[in-house]
Amino acid sequence: ISKVSLAAAGVRHPGHTEFLAELAGVDSVAMMFLARSLRLTLATIHIPLADVSRALTVDGLLETIRLTHDALRSRLRIADPTIAVLGVNPHAGEEGRFGDEEARVIAPAIERARALGWQVRGPFAADSFFLRQTGFDAVVAMYHDQGLIPVKLLSEGRAVNITLGLPFVRTSVDHGTAFDIAGKGIASPESLLEAARVAAEWSLGPS
């Protein structure tokens, strides 16, 4: 959907995610993206970068981790999933030199998750994480572009968006409306086909 058109029509929801959450009557949802073997959930969604720090809270981040953990267990049958959590500042704050969100919000949320028995590690420096870290079932990124840049680079146009927290499986393409190429016969169906495949997998469980 066109978020600009929604706003112009007076719709208060910025996109599908928030609209479906209200229709389903759920209090919290999260956006997870799939790109090949990478599963990545966003702690904050469509907000200005200047607002990210204020939007990050221990309870909110813990809820994102919970939604990720529960989805991996219930939908993909991963008994004890491992989750990596990224920092928000350069070098994950460099022990507070470049920001305190890691110590004030992110590390406490990780500790609370670990106290629940979940396999959660971090905060990792985002600039180097995707080059060297393997073995995690999912990653939690702090803001939109931090997560979507590696997703879109790895997916080669086949990324899938999954809404966690709904009482049903919802997947979608990971691209916009592309009005500039509408009707030209050059749009790729790959993300749509992958979204349908992932919806079947998450509905039925892994084969």
C-alpha positions in Angstrom: 0.0 0.0 0.0 1.0 3.6 -0.4 1.5 5.1 3.0 1.3 8.6 1.5 -2.1 7.8 0.1 -3.3 6.4 3.4 -2.3 9.6 5.2 -4.0 11.7 2.5 -7.2 9.7 3.0 -7.1 10.4 6.7 -6.2 6.9 7.8 -4.3 7.1 11.0 -2.4 3.8 10.7 1.0 4.1 8.9 0.7 0.7 7.3 -0.7 -2.9 7.4 1.1 -3.9 10.6 -0.7 -1.4 12.9 -4.0 -1.8 11.1 -4.1 -5.6 11.3 -3.1 -5.4 15.0 -6.1 -3.3 15.7 -8.4 -5.5 13.7 -7.1 -8.6 15.6 -7.3 -7.0 19.0 -3.7 -7.6 19.9 -1.6 -5.2 22.0 1.8 -5.8 20.5 3.1 -6.9 17.1 6.5 -6.9 15.5 7.9 -6.9 11.9 10.2 -9.8 11.0 11.9 -9.9 7.7 13.3 -13.0 6.0 16.2 -12.9 3.6 17.6 -16.4 2.8 18.8 -17.7 6.2 18.5 -14.4 7.9 15.5 -13.7 10.2 15.4 -10.2 11.5 12.9 -8.4 13.7 12.7 -4.6 14.2 12.5 -3.1 17.7 11.1 0.1 16.2 9.3 0.4 12.9 8.3 3.5 10.9 9.5 6.4 12.9 12.1 9.1 12.3 15.6 8.3 13.2 15.7 11.2 15.6 12.9 9.5 17.6 14.5 6.0 17.9 16.4 6.6 21.1 13.2 7.8 22.9 11.2 4.9 21.5 13.5 2.3 22.9 12.5 1.0 26.3 13.4 -2.1 28.3 9.9 -3.4 28.3 9.3 -2.7 24.6 12.6 -4.4 23.5 11.8 -7.4 25.8 8.4 -7.7 24.1 10.1 -7.7 20.7 12.4 -10.4 21.8 9.5 -12.4 23.2 7.5 -12.2 20.0 10.6 -13.3 18.1 11.3 -16.2 20.5 7.7 -17.3 20.5 7.4 -17.3 16.7 10.5 -19.3 16.3 9.2 -21.9 18.7 5.6 -22.1 17.7 5.9 -21.6 13.9 9.2 -23.1 13.0 9.4 -25.7 15.8 12.8 -24.5 17.0 12.9 -25.8 20.6 15.5 -23.4 22.1 16.1 -20.6 19.6 19.1 -18.3 19.8 18.6 -14.6 19.2 21.2 -11.8 18.7 20.4 -8.3 19.7 22.1 -5.4 18.0 23.2 -2.1 19.6 21.9 1.2 18.4 25.1 3.3 18.6 28.4 3.1 16.7 30.4 0.2 18.1 27.5 -0.7 20.3 28.2 2.5 22.4 31.9 1.8 23.0 31.2 1.4 26.8 29.1 4.5 26.9 31.5 6.8 24.9 29.1 7.0 21.9 25.8 6.7 23.7 24.2 5.0 26.7 21.2 3.2 25.1 23.1 -0.1 25.2 23.7 0.1 29.0 20.5 1.8 29.8 18.0 -0.1 27.7 19.4 -2.9 25.5 21.6 -4.8 28.0 18.9 -4.8 30.7 16.3 -6.2 28.2 18.8 -8.9 27.2 19.4 -9.8 30.9 15.7 -10.0 31.6 15.3 -12.3 28.5 18.1 -14.5 29.7 16.5 -14.7 33.2 13.5 -16.2 31.5 15.7 -19.0 30.1 16.0 -17.7 26.6 19.2 -17.9 24.6 19.7 -14.2 23.8 23.1 -12.4 23.3 24.3 -8.9 22.7 24.3 -6.0 22.2 26.4 -6.5 19.1 28.0 -3.7 17.0 25.7 -3.6 14.0 28.4 -2.5 11.5 30.3 -5.7 11.8 27.7 -8.2 13.0 26.5 -9.4 9.6 30.0 -10.1 8.3 31.1 -12.5 11.0 28.2 -13.7 13.2 26.6 -17.1 12.4 24.6 -19.6 14.3 21.7 -17.4 15.5 18.1 -18.2 14.6 17.1 -14.6 14.5 18.4 -11.0 15.0 16.7 -8.1 16.6 17.7 -4.7 15.1 16.9 -1.4 16.7 15.6 0.6 13.8 14.3 0.3 10.3 17.4 0.9 8.1 19.8 -0.9 10.5 17.8 -4.0 9.8 16.5 -3.5 6.3 19.8 -2.7 4.6 21.3 -6.2 5.2 17.9 -7.8 4.6 17.6 -6.2 1.1 21.2 -6.8 0.2 21.0 -10.5 1.1 17.6 -11.2 -0.4 18.2 -10.0 -4.0 14.6 -8.9 -4.3 13.0 -11.9 -2.5 12.7 -10.6 1.1 9.5 -11.3 3.0 7.8 -9.4 5.7 6.1 -11.3 8.5 3.9 -9.8 11.2 4.6 -11.4 14.5 2.0 -11.4 17.3 -1.2 -11.8 15.2 -3.5 -14.8 15.8 -3.0 -15.8 12.1 0.0 -15.9 9.7 0.5 -12.8 7.7 3.3 -12.3 5.2 3.8 -9.7 2.5 6.3 -8.5 0.0 9.1 -6.3 1.1 8.9 -3.5 -1.4 6.7 -0.6 -2.1 4.0 0.2 -4.7 6.5 1.2 -7.4 4.1 3.5 -9.2 7.0 4.5 -11.5 7.0 1.0 -13.2 3.3 0.2 -13.0 1.9 -1.2 -16.2 5.3 -1.6 -17.9 5.6 -5.3 -17.4 8.9 -5.2 -15.7 8.0 -5.6 -12.0 9.4 -8.8 -10.4 7.0 -11.3 -8.8 9.8 -12.9 -6.7 9.0 -11.3 -3.4 5.3 -12.1 -3.8 6.1 -15.8 -4.6 8.4 -16.0 -1.7 5.8 -14.5 0.7 3.3 -17.2 -0.4 5.9 -19.9 0.2 6.8 -18.6 3.7 3.1 -18.3 4.6 2.6 -22.0 3.8 5.7 -22.9 5.8 4.7 -20.9 8.8 1.1 -22.2 8.7 2.1 -25.9 8.4 5.5 -25.9 10.0 8.8 -26.9 8.4 8.8 -29.9 6.2 
